[in-house]
Amino acid sequence: MVIVHHLNNSRSQRILWMLEELQVPYDLKRYQRDAGSLLAPPELKKVHPLGKAPVITDGDITLAESGAIIEYLQETYDAQGEFKPTDHYDRQQYRYWMHYAEGSLMPPLVMKLIFSRLGYPPMPWLLRPVARAIGKGVQKNYLDKQIATHLDYLEQHLSTNQWFAGSDFSAADVQMSFPIEAIDAGKGLSRYPKLQDFLVRIRSRPAYQRAVERGGKFELVR
């Protein structure tokens, strides 16, 4: 039995979604972020040394990292190959987007979150104005431009492809969902109708809805 060690408002939500798409039974072990720091609780380190989510256990296998988990679930439980393209070109796209989501798109988003919090407690009040100004400057002059470049690229891709790996929904769309939803949570998709449409389509999938219902209220940190 697959056990998902599920942290609220985290990447582990898309693991639940993948399992629901595959119709694989699973148990859910819940963990809550610290209300102040928003970090995962120390109990997760008992499952994996890094103490982060998502993590799954499946028999004697313990596996972390969203992409690795999604690929494992597809290879292990997708007997009909519904969630991985068979066409050679589409399969290369599939591989690319599975790595791009965390390797290219998420780093500037994480950096933006960090710099947006400069100048706030627990930083000493005397340093907050300077830190806040530095944070805003880095976002405006570097991170926002980098993220806009990514969004333009994604919008163009979806203007010529129905899904990220071609004409059919695949596990690559599950993997890509988290960073796009994170940008949407920050109101960053107003100029990107194809990306907005992508979110409408994935959120209308019954498996997605079951995952949200099972995992609980899903609100990404802005």
C-alpha positions in Angstrom: 0.0 0.0 0.0 1.3 3.4 -0.9 1.5 5.8 2.0 1.7 9.5 1.2 3.3 11.7 3.8 1.3 14.8 3.0 2.3 18.3 4.1 -0.5 20.8 3.8 -0.3 23.4 1.0 2.7 21.7 -0.6 3.9 19.9 -3.6 2.6 16.7 -2.1 -0.9 17.7 -3.4 0.1 16.7 -6.9 1.2 13.3 -5.7 -2.4 12.7 -4.4 -3.6 13.9 -7.8 -1.4 11.4 -9.6 -2.6 8.6 -7.4 -6.2 9.5 -8.0 -5.6 9.6 -11.8 -4.1 6.1 -11.6 -6.9 4.9 -9.2 -4.3 3.5 -6.9 -5.4 3.0 -3.3 -3.3 4.9 -0.8 -3.1 5.9 2.8 -2.6 9.5 3.9 -0.4 10.6 6.8 -0.9 14.3 7.4 1.7 16.8 8.6 1.0 20.5 9.3 3.4 23.4 8.6 4.6 25.5 11.6 2.2 28.5 11.8 5.1 30.9 12.2 7.9 29.7 10.0 5.7 27.8 7.5 8.3 25.0 7.6 7.5 21.3 7.7 7.4 19.7 11.2 10.5 17.7 12.5 8.4 14.5 12.4 9.0 14.3 8.6 12.7 13.7 9.3 11.7 10.3 10.7 10.5 9.4 7.2 13.3 11.0 5.1 16.5 12.7 6.3 15.7 16.0 4.6 12.4 16.3 6.4 10.5 17.7 3.5 7.4 16.7 1.5 6.4 15.0 -0.7 7.6 11.6 0.5 5.9 8.3 -0.2 6.5 4.8 1.1 5.5 1.8 -0.9 6.5 -1.4 0.7 10.2 -1.2 1.5 10.7 1.8 -0.9 10.9 5.3 0.5 11.0 8.0 -2.2 11.2 11.8 -2.1 11.1 14.5 -4.9 8.0 15.1 -6.8 9.3 14.2 -10.2 10.9 11.0 -9.0 7.7 10.0 -7.2 5.4 10.8 -10.2 7.7 8.9 -12.6 7.8 5.9 -10.1 4.0 5.8 -9.8 3.6 6.0 -13.6 6.1 3.3 -14.3 4.8 1.0 -11.5 1.0 1.5 -11.7 0.2 2.8 -15.2 -0.1 -0.6 -16.8 -1.9 0.7 -19.9 0.6 3.6 -20.4 -2.1 6.2 -20.2 0.0 8.9 -18.6 3.2 8.8 -20.7 3.3 9.5 -24.4 4.3 6.7 -26.9 5.2 9.1 -29.7 9.0 9.7 -29.8 8.7 13.5 -30.0 6.1 13.7 -27.4 8.1 11.5 -25.1 11.0 13.9 -25.3 8.7 16.7 -24.4 7.4 14.7 -21.5 10.9 14.1 -20.2 11.8 17.8 -20.6 8.7 19.1 -18.7 9.1 16.6 -15.9 12.6 18.1 -15.2 11.8 21.7 -16.2 9.1 22.2 -13.5 11.5 22.0 -10.6 14.8 22.5 -12.3 14.1 25.8 -14.2 10.7 27.2 -13.1 10.5 26.7 -9.4 13.9 28.3 -8.4 13.0 31.9 -9.3 9.6 31.4 -7.7 11.2 30.2 -4.5 13.6 33.1 -4.6 10.8 35.6 -5.1 9.0 34.2 -2.1 12.2 34.6 0.0 12.9 38.1 -1.1 9.3 39.2 -0.6 9.7 38.3 3.1 12.8 40.4 3.6 12.1 43.2 6.0 9.5 41.4 8.1 9.7 39.7 11.5 11.8 38.0 12.9 14.3 40.5 11.4 15.1 43.3 13.8 12.9 46.3 13.2 15.9 48.6 12.6 17.0 46.6 9.6 13.6 46.1 8.1 13.4 49.2 5.8 16.7 48.5 4.2 16.0 44.8 3.8 12.6 45.5 2.4 14.1 47.8 -0.2 16.7 45.3 -1.2 14.0 42.6 -1.5 11.8 44.8 -3.7 14.8 45.7 -5.9 15.9 42.2 -6.5 12.3 41.2 -7.4 11.7 44.1 -9.8 15.1 44.2 -11.5 15.8 40.4 -11.7 13.2 37.9 -10.6 10.1 39.4 -12.1 11.9 39.6 -15.5 13.0 36.0 -15.2 9.6 34.8 -14.3 8.0 36.8 -17.2 10.4 35.1 -19.6 9.3 31.7 -18.4 5.6 32.6 -18.6 6.0 33.9 -22.2 7.7 30.6 -23.1 5.0 28.5 -21.4 2.2 30.5 -23.0 3.7 30.1 -26.5 4.1 26.3 -25.9 0.5 25.9 -24.9 -0.6 27.9 -27.9 0.6 25.1 -30.2 0.1 22.1 -27.8 -3.1 21.0 -26.1 -1.1 19.6 -23.1 2.6 20.0 -22.2 3.6 16.7 -23.8 1.4 16.9 -26.9 -2.2 16.3 -27.6 -2.9 14.0 -24.6 -2.9 14.7 -20.8 0.1 13.1 -19.1 2.0 12.9 -15.9 4.0 15.9 -17.1 0.9 18.0 -16.7 0.6 16.9 -13.1 4.3 17.8 -12.5 3.9 21.2 -14.2 0.7 22.1 -12.2 2.4 23.2 -9.0 4.5 26.1 -10.2 1.7 27.3 -12.5 -0.7 27.2 -9.6 1.9 29.0 -7.4 2.1 31.8 -9.9 -1.7 32.0 -10.2 -1.9 32.3 -6.4 0.2 35.4 -6.7 -2.1 36.8 -9.4 0.6 36.4 -12.0 -1.4 34.9 -14.9 -3.6 37.8 -15.9 -1.8 38.2 -19.2 -1.6 34.5 -20.0 -4.9 33.0 -21.3 -3.4 29.7 -22.3 -2.0 29.1 -18.8 -5.3 30.2 -17.3 -7.1 27.7 -19.5 -4.6 25.0 -18.5 -5.6 25.5 -14.8 -9.3 25.5 -15.7 -8.9 22.2 -17.5 -6.8 20.4 -14.8 -9.1 21.7 -12.0 -12.1 20.2 -13.8 -10.7 16.7 -13.8 -12.5 14.4 -11.4 -9.2 13.0 -10.1 -7.9 16.5 -9.3 -11.0 17.3 -7.4 -10.8 14.0 -5.5 -7.2 14.8 -4.5 -8.2 18.2 -3.2 -11.0 16.7 -1.2 -8.8 14.0 0.2 -5.8 16.3 0.9 -7.8 19.1 2.4 -7.9 22.8 1.8 -5.2 23.8 -0.7 -3.9 27.4 -0.5 -0.4 28.1 -1.7 1.7 30.6 0.1 1.8 34.0 -1.7 
